[in-house]
């Protein structure tokens, strides 16, 4: 079983408004991402939200996703990843860590990451576009305990550095793996592609 952890617990302070609910292509951005995940070969989607998540839960209402609340959503993103890992079912073999502000994610890329993991059976799979690593990462279960107890202040980049020899870089033809939305200028630049 492969589970997606969609990190949606941030506060969007730099955006000035709840960025996951900003419209893209006629629907909230978070819905675009969930649609792609549900169209991929991922087995389960778990959305990690903050305590003030009512609007995100409403936006995703009726979709086959599970929610888990990160009560420490004021902290670093790694805390949300840890929260999600703790909530995964015991039969899960790998977790796909997906950013909630990355609307360019494609089901095809997600499915290729999963197939690469299934072929290898282990490791850390990272997509790369023109030699630049992006998100989402796929992380096999043997690394979860380390994530739960290490790399504070570094996040998943720390995991990749420590286990550089275990990282499989998957070339993809999708620049969206590099783009997230933090500032209003990011939203305006990306929204042009959805108008």
BELPE-V20299 format. One record per pair of residues at least 24 apart in sequence whose C-alpha atoms are under 10 Angstrom apart, sorted by sequence separation. I is the first residue (numbers start at 0). GAP is how many residues later the second one is. If there is no record, write none. Layout:
<<I | GAP> <I | GAP>>
This chain:
<<5 | 24> <48 | 24> <49 | 24> <92 | 24> <93 | 24> <112 | 24> <113 | 24> <30 | 25> <34 | 25> <37 | 25> <47 | 25> <92 | 25> <109 | 25> <112 | 25> <29 | 26> <33 | 26> <37 | 26> <108 | 26> <109 | 26> <5 | 27> <37 | 27> <93 | 27> <108 | 27> <109 | 27> <5 | 28> <27 | 28> <30 | 28> <34 | 28> <92 | 28> <93 | 28> <95 | 28> <109 | 28> <138 | 28> <29 | 29> <30 | 29> <33 | 29> <92 | 29> <93 | 29> <94 | 29> <95 | 29> <137 | 29> <3 | 30> <28 | 30> <29 | 30> <30 | 30> <33 | 30> <49 | 30> <93 | 30> <95 | 30> <104 | 30> <136 | 30> <137 | 30> <5 | 31> <27 | 31> <33 | 31> <48 | 31> <104 | 31> <26 | 32> <27 | 32> <30 | 32> <47 | 32> <136 | 32> <3 | 33> <46 | 33> <47 | 33> <101 | 33> <2 | 34> <3 | 34> <20 | 34> <47 | 34> <48 | 34> <101 | 34> <125 | 34> <19 | 35> <20 | 35> <47 | 35> <48 | 35> <123 | 35> <124 | 35> <133 | 35> <19 | 36> <47 | 36> <98 | 36> <123 | 36> <132 | 36> <17 | 37> <46 | 37> <47 | 37> <97 | 37> <98 | 37> <131 | 37> <132 | 37> <2 | 38> <3 | 38> <8 | 38> <9 | 38> <17 | 38> <20 | 38> <45 | 38> <96 | 38> <97 | 38> <98 | 38> <130 | 38> <132 | 38> <1 | 39> <2 | 39> <3 | 39> <4 | 39> <5 | 39> <6 | 39> <7 | 39> <8 | 39> <9 | 39> <10 | 39> <19 | 39> <45 | 39> <47 | 39> <95 | 39> <96 | 39> <97 | 39> <123 | 39> <130 | 39> <131 | 39> <132 | 39> <1 | 40> <2 | 40> <3 | 40> <4 | 40> <5 | 40> <6 | 40> <7 | 40> <8 | 40> <9 | 40> <95 | 40> <96 | 40> <97 | 40> <122 | 40> <123 | 40> <127 | 40> <128 | 40> <130 | 40> <133 | 40> <136 | 40> <0 | 41> <1 | 41> <2 | 41> <3 | 41> <4 | 41> <5 | 41> <6 | 41> <7 | 41> <8 | 41> <10 | 41> <45 | 41> <94 | 41> <95 | 41> <96 | 41> <123 | 41> <124 | 41> <125 | 41> <126 | 41> <127 | 41> <128 | 41> <129 | 41> <130 | 41> <133 | 41> <134 | 41> <135 | 41> <0 | 42> <1 | 42> <2 | 42> <3 | 42> <4 | 42> <5 | 42> <6 | 42> <7 | 42> <8 | 42> <9 | 42> <45 | 42> <94 | 42> <95 | 42> <96 | 42> <122 | 42> <123 | 42> <124 | 42> <125 | 42> <126 | 42> <127 | 42> <128 | 42> <129 | 42> <133 | 42> <134 | 42> <135 | 42> <0 | 43> <1 | 43> <2 | 43> <3 | 43> <4 | 43> <5 | 43> <6 | 43> <8 | 43> <9 | 43> <44 | 43> <94 | 43> <95 | 43> <122 | 43> <123 | 43> <124 | 43> <125 | 43> <126 | 43> <127 | 43> <128 | 43> <129 | 43> <131 | 43> <133 | 43> <134 | 43> <8 | 44> <43 | 44> <93 | 44> <94 | 44> <95 | 44> <121 | 44> <122 | 44> <123 | 44> <124 | 44> <125 | 44> <126 | 44> <127 | 44> <128 | 44> <129 | 44> <132 | 44> <133 | 44> <134 | 44> <7 | 45> <43 | 45> <93 | 45> <94 | 45> <121 | 45> <122 | 45> <123 | 45> <124 | 45> <125 | 45> <126 | 45> <127 | 45> <128 | 45> <129 | 45> <131 | 45> <132 | 45> <133 | 45> <134 | 45> <92 | 46> <93 | 46> <94 | 46> <121 | 46> <125 | 46> <126 | 46> <127 | 46> <128 | 46> <131 | 46> <133 | 46> <8 | 47> <92 | 47> <93 | 47> <126 | 47> <127 | 47> <128 | 47> <7 | 48> <43 | 48> <91 | 48> <92 | 48> <93 | 48> <119 | 48> <128 | 48> <42 | 49> <45 | 49> <91 | 49> <92 | 49> <93 | 49> <94 | 49> <127 | 49> <128 | 49> <44 | 50> <90 | 50> <93 | 50> <126 | 50> <127 | 50> <43 | 51> <44 | 51> <45 | 51> <46 | 51> <48 | 51> <89 | 51> <116 | 51> <125 | 51> <126 | 51> <47 | 52> <115 | 52> <41 | 53> <44 | 53> <46 | 53> <115 | 53> <41 | 54> <115 | 54> <112 | 55> <84 | 56> <112 | 56> <112 | 57> <85 | 58> <111 | 58> <112 | 58> <5 | 59> <7 | 59> <8 | 59> <84 | 59> <85 | 59> <96 | 59> <111 | 59> <112 | 59> <8 | 60> <9 | 60> <84 | 60> <111 | 60> <3 | 61> <4 | 61> <5 | 61> <7 | 61> <8 | 61> <36 | 61> <108 | 61> <4 | 62> <7 | 62> <8 | 62> <10 | 62> <81 | 62> <84 | 62> <85 | 62> <108 | 62> <4 | 63> <6 | 63> <8 | 63> <9 | 63> <10 | 63> <80 | 63> <81 | 63> <84 | 63> <108 | 63> <8 | 64> <9 | 64> <33 | 64> <107 | 64> <108 | 64> <7 | 65> <8 | 65> <9 | 65> <32 | 65> <41 | 65> <81 | 65> <82 | 65> <108 | 65> <8 | 66> <9 | 66> <32 | 66> <33 | 66> <39 | 66> <40 | 66> <80 | 66> <81 | 66> <107 | 66> <9 | 67> <32 | 67> <35 | 67> <38 | 67> <39 | 67> <40 | 67> <80 | 67> <81 | 67> <108 | 67> <8 | 68> <31 | 68> <32 | 68> <35 | 68> <36 | 68> <38 | 68> <39 | 68> <41 | 68> <78 | 68> <105 | 68> <108 | 68> <7 | 69> <29 | 69> <30 | 69> <32 | 69> <33 | 69> <35 | 69> <36 | 69> <37 | 69> <38 | 69> <39 | 69> <40 | 69> <41 | 69> <77 | 69> <78 | 69> <104 | 69> <6 | 70> <8 | 70> <9 | 70> <29 | 70> <31 | 70> <32 | 70> <35 | 70> <36 | 70> <39 | 70> <40 | 70> <77 | 70> <103 | 70> <104 | 70> <105 | 70> <6 | 71> <8 | 71> <28 | 71> <29 | 71> <31 | 71> <32 | 71> <33 | 71> <34 | 71> <35 | 71> <36 | 71> <38 | 71> <39 | 71> <40 | 71> <41 | 71> <103 | 71> <104 | 71> <105 | 71> <7 | 72> <28 | 72> <29 | 72> <30 | 72> <31 | 72> <32 | 72> <34 | 72> <35 | 72> <36 | 72> <38 | 72> <39 | 72> <40 | 72> <41 | 72> <77 | 72> <103 | 72> <104 | 72> <6 | 73> <28 | 73> <29 | 73> <31 | 73> <32 | 73> <33 | 73> <35 | 73> <36 | 73> <40 | 73> <77 | 73> <78 | 73> <102 | 73> <103 | 73> <104 | 73> <5 | 74> <6 | 74> <28 | 74> <31 | 74> <32 | 74> <35 | 74> <36 | 74> <39 | 74> <40 | 74> <77 | 74> <80 | 74> <101 | 74> <102 | 74> <103 | 74> <104 | 74> <4 | 75> <5 | 75> <27 | 75> <28 | 75> <76 | 75> <77 | 75> <80 | 75> <101 | 75> <103 | 75> <104 | 75> <4 | 76> <6 | 76> <75 | 76> <76 | 76> <77 | 76> <78 | 76> <101 | 76> <102 | 76> <103 | 76> <4 | 77> <6 | 77> <75 | 77> <76 | 77> <77 | 77> <101 | 77> <102 | 77> <4 | 78> <5 | 78> <74 | 78> <75 | 78> <76 | 78> <77 | 78> <98 | 78> <100 | 78> <101 | 78> <102 | 78> <4 | 79> <21 | 79> <23 | 79> <75 | 79> <76 | 79> <97 | 79> <100 | 79> <101 | 79> <3 | 80> <4 | 80> <19 | 80> <20 | 80> <99 | 80> <100 | 80> <101 | 80> <2 | 81> <3 | 81> <18 | 81> <19 | 81> <98 | 81> <99 | 81> <100 | 81> <2 | 82> <4 | 82> <18 | 82> <19 | 82> <98 | 82> <4 | 83> <19 | 83> <3 | 84> <2 | 85> <1 | 86> <2 | 86> <100 | 86> <103 | 86> <102 | 87> <0 | 88> <2 | 88> <102 | 88> <0 | 89> <1 | 89> <2 | 89> <11 | 89> <103 | 89> <0 | 90> <1 | 90> <2 | 90> <3 | 90> <4 | 90> <5 | 90> <6 | 90> <7 | 90> <8 | 90> <9 | 90> <0 | 91> <1 | 91> <2 | 91> <3 | 91> <4 | 91> <5 | 91> <6 | 91> <7 | 91> <8 | 91> <9 | 91> <0 | 92> <1 | 92> <2 | 92> <3 | 92> <4 | 92> <5 | 92> <6 | 92> <7 | 92> <0 | 93> <1 | 93> <2 | 93> <3 | 93> <4 | 93> <5 | 93> <6 | 93> <7 | 93> <0 | 94> <1 | 94> <2 | 94> <3 | 94> <4 | 94> <5 | 94> <6 | 94> <4 | 95> <5 | 95> <3 | 106> <2 | 111> <1 | 112> <1 | 115> <1 | 116> <5 | 130> <4 | 131> <3 | 132> <3 | 133> <4 | 133> <3 | 134> <2 | 135> <1 | 136> <1 | 137> <1 | 138> <1 | 139> <19 | 161> <18 | 162> <28 | 162> <18 | 163> <23 | 163> <18 | 164> <22 | 164> <18 | 165> <21 | 165> <14 | 166> <15 | 166> <16 | 166> <23 | 166> <24 | 166> <13 | 167> <14 | 167> <15 | 167> <16 | 167> <23 | 167> <24 | 167> <13 | 168> <14 | 168> <15 | 168> <18 | 168> <22 | 168> <23 | 168> <24 | 168> <25 | 168> <11 | 169> <12 | 169> <13 | 169> <14 | 169> <21 | 169> <23 | 169> <24 | 169> <25 | 169> <11 | 170> <12 | 170> <13 | 170> <14 | 170> <23 | 170> <24 | 170> <11 | 171> <14 | 171> <22 | 171> <23 | 171> <14 | 172>>
